[in-house]
Amino acid sequence: MSLSSLRARYVDGMVHEAVTVDEAIRVVDLAGVLANAILGGIAARAARLDIVGFAILAVISGLGGGMIRDTLLQHGTPVALTDPYYLGFAIVGAVIAFFIPFKGKMSLRLLIVLDALAVGCWAAAGSQKAIAAGLGWLPAIMLGVVTAIGGGMVRDVLLIKVPAVFGGNTLYATSAFLASIEMVVLTELGLPALGSVVAIVTGALLSLLARRFGWILPTEVRLPRTRQLTAAATGWWEGTGQRFRSRRRRRDNKTP
């Protein structure tokens, strides 16, 4: 077998492997759309909304992040509107959540796993699209995070709630941030397929571990030295006030 034929077979194998990885990522992506659409429907049920509310929250929750990303990139119509599978999966998720209450532990665990997988998948997709559009590494990371958390944020805003990613909950945006960084680094090294796999696994693993062990980011930092300075200033102010009142009483007593 000649060297050219070996090279051709190697290239064909690499192309086939890349196509297989892309297909797997697409499956995870659509599964994430379905899972997040169902989660949006569960939020609609908790808010006692009707079928219209179920549909709107499901579509926003499942597709909102990607639509925000594509709108910011301004590279044509958002994929969620051009690919019928995405909108179809979101609507199916709304219908499923409308008829099934999802109160069992196994069903909720399955949704949590799919949602965790979607974090890394969406972060990787957002970062990769930003790089393909010619943006730098920092905007690419930002759009990766926006893709992963945008839908949930808009859903919470529509429900007049503080978005869950703003604090008080287990790590979610942090998982997307880490996955986006990995995707950007490996893409710059010429390994986008590996970056997608690593981002999905890392994002999902960190999200699940954070939920399992209750990991959250700090909401407030109080430095010990700051507290000591505050206490010293308070004591000085109170002592000054006491000395001033004592001098005033003595002066008043001396006054005929």
N, C-alpha and C positions, 0 to 999 in steps of 0.2 A: 504494500500500500504506500502510495507516494505521500510526501510531506504536505502537499496541497490538499489532498483528500482528508488527511488527518486533521488539518487545520479547519477544513469545512465541517467535518463532523463535530469538532470541538465547539465551533461557533454555533452550529445548529443545536447542540446540547445546551449551551448557555442560553440561547433564545428560548428554548423549550422550558428550561428551568425558570427563567424570568416570567414567562407567561403563566406557568403553574403558580408561582408566588403571587402574581397579580390577581389571578382567579381566587386564590385563598383569601387574599386581603379584601377582595370585593365581597366574598361571602361573609367575612367578619364585619365588614362595613354595613351591609344590609341587615345582618343580625343585630347590630348595634342600633340601627334605625328602628327596627321592630321593637327591640327592648325599651328604648327610650320613648317610643310612641306609647307603649303600654304603660310606662311609668307616668307619662303625661296624662293618660287616661285615668290612672289611679289617683293622681292629684285632682283631676276633675271630679271624680267620684267623691273624694273627701270634701270638696267644696260644694257638692250637691248641684253640679251643673247638668244641663240637658245634653242631648246628642250633639248639638252644635258646639257646645263647650268642649265635649270630649274630642271632637274632630279637630278643632282649632288648637287645643293644647297638645294633642298628640302630634300633629304636623309640626308645630313650633318646636316641641321638645325633641323630635326625631331629626328634623331637617334645619332647624334655626341656625346652628353654628356654621354649617356648610354654606347656607345662603348668605349669611353675613360675610363670610370669607370671600365668596365669589363676587359679592357686590363691591367689597373693598378692592379686590384685584381688578375689577372692571375689564375682565377678559370674556365678554360674551354673557349669555344668559346663564344663571346658576344651574349647576348640574342637576340639582334636585327638581328642576322644572323641565329639563330636557331628557332626562332618563326616566322613563315611566315606572321603573322598578322602585325607585326611591319613594316617590309620592304614593305609589301603590302599597308599599310595605308600611308606610306611616298610617295610611287609612285603615289597613287591615289591623294594625295595632290598636287604633281607636275603637274599632268594632269589637275586637277581642276584649279590651278593657271594659267596654260598655256592658257586655253580657257575662263576663267572668269576674268575680270580685277579687280573686288572687289573695286569699287569706291564708292559704296553706304555706307551710315553711318551705317545702320543696320548690314550689312555683316561684316564691319570692327569691330564694337562693339562686335559681336559674336566671332570673332577671338581673340579679346583682352581678353574677358572673359575666353575662352578656354585656351589661353596662360597663363593667371594668375593662373588658376586652375592647369595647368601643372607644374608651378614653385614649388608649395608645394608638389605635387605628386612626381615629380622627385627627389626633395630634400629628401623626406621621403624614397623613394625607394633606393636611393644611400646610405643614412646613415644606413638603415636597412641591406643592403647587406654587407656593411663594417663591421658592428657589427657581422653579421653571419659568416664572414670570420675570426673573432677573432681579429680584429683591435681595438685600443683604441678609446676613445671618440673624441679626436681631429682629427685623420685621418678620422673617420666616418663623422664628420661635414664637413671636407674638401671635401670628396668624394660626400657628398650630394650636396654641392654647385657646384662642377664640373659637376655633372650629370645634374643640372638644367641649367647651363649657358654655358656648353662646346660647344653645337651645334651652338648656336648663335655666340660665339667667333670665331669658325673655319669658319663659313659663312662669317663673316665680314673680316677676314684675307684673305680669297679667293677673296673677292671683293676689296682688297687693301684699307681697311678702318680701322681706330682705333676701336677696339671692343667697342660696345655701353656700356658694363658693366664697362668700365674703367673710366667713369665719363661723366658729362654733360647731363645725362639722368635721368629719374625718377627711383626710387628704383626698382631694379630687383635682383641683387646679394644679397642685404641686406635682401630681402624677403626670398630668398633661405637659407641664413645663419640662420635666425630666425627659419624657418621651420625645418632645420636640427638639431638645438639645441633642439627644442621641441621633435623631433622624438627620438633623442638619450636619453634624460632624461626619457621619458615615456617608452621607450623600456627597459632601465635599471630598471625601476620600475615594469616591467612585464606586460606592457599595450601597446604592439605594435600596435594593431588594433586601439585603441584610439589615439595613437600617429600619425598614418597615417591620421586619420580624422582631428585632430587638426592641423597638419602640412599643409594639403591641404587648410583648411579654412583660417588659419592665413596667409599663403603665398599668397593666392589669394586676401584676403581682403587688405593686406598691399600694394600689387602691384596695385590694382585698386584705392585705396585711394591716393597713390603716383601719379598715372597718373592723377587723377581727380584734385588734388590740387597742382600739380607740385612740389612735394617734391623731392629734390636731396641732395646728400651728398656734403659737402664743398670741393672745389677743391684747396683752398689755405687758410692758416690761417696766419693772420698778427696780432701779438700781439702789443697792444698800447705801451707797455714799449719798445719794440724793435724799434718802429718808433721813440720814443723819444730819445733813445740812438743813433740811426743813425743820427738824426738831430743834437744832441749835438756834436757828433764826427765830422760831416760835418762843423758845425760852428767853432769848435776848430781849425780844419785844415785850414779853410779859414782865421780865425783870426791870426793864426801863420804865414801864408803866407804873410798877409798884414804887420805884424810887421817886418818880415824878409826883405821885400821889402823897408819898410820905413828906417830901419837901413842901408840898403845898399845904398839908395839914400843919406842919411846924410853923410855916409863915403865917397861916391864919391864926394860930394860937398866940403868936407874938404880937399880932395886930391889936391895939387897944380898942 
